[in-house]
């Protein structure tokens, strides 16, 4: 078979592996160098399209919000890497004009699948609140609404004059004592991945070894102060998926099911680690 990459043709016995990832800064360490792998086709898209890409088999592996594991049958989680935290996140925060315990409406980014569910759980269980959730683009209809903001906009477009904030990663850690995982590599259970899980793990290690390069290429052009981006990628975020992270994902799914956000009971995790699968 011959693959075409960058205008060059190269014979190869490997089949083309199709990966889907978000384009956010927090994913850059996980996909470091993968665009140069000639047997990997890397696509960047919004989270909702990544789930559909797996369902339609346009992707072999995708970096999915962890709540989406419960929204499609037949998935398995790879321990090759993910986007998580072990305390405050910096970039997943509620901004509110009123004290958190007085929130009645929360405006959310419609692409923030996992973060929106996490907000529901924290507000319900820690504040006994079940506010109305509305799309972020309808805040003009709800001028007093609190906002759940995620990603680059939290740092580069932080709302001015909003006196009350809640970092959801920090709130989860205080509540459960566990880390949190926002997204992880996933694949359909019947897809043969070969050595791809190990290659994804290696990419994340190399990405963290080249964090200054990633900041120069992807953070500074988006308006991130370099020092803030460095702290974000090296101190706030965690990219490993180990036993504590899997425990946190299971608890997150169980709490979401008990709250009626996903079906009860939550589907048990199917996990693949370095090419070996286990339930």
Secondary structure, DSSP 4 states (H G I P E B T S, - for coil): -EEEETTEEEE-SSPPEEEEE--SGGGGGGGTTGGG-TTEEEEE--HHHHHHHHHTTS-SEEEEEGGGGGGSTTEEEEEEEEEEESS--SSEEEEESS-GGG--EEEE-TT-HHHHHHHHHHHHHHH---PEEEEGGGGGG-TT-EEEEETHHHHHSPPTT--EEEEHHHHHHHHHSS-EEEEEEEEETT---TTHHHHHHHHHHHHHHTHHHHIIIIIGGGT--HHHHHHIIIIIEE----HHHHHHHHHHHHHHHHTTSS-SSPPPPPEEETTEEE-
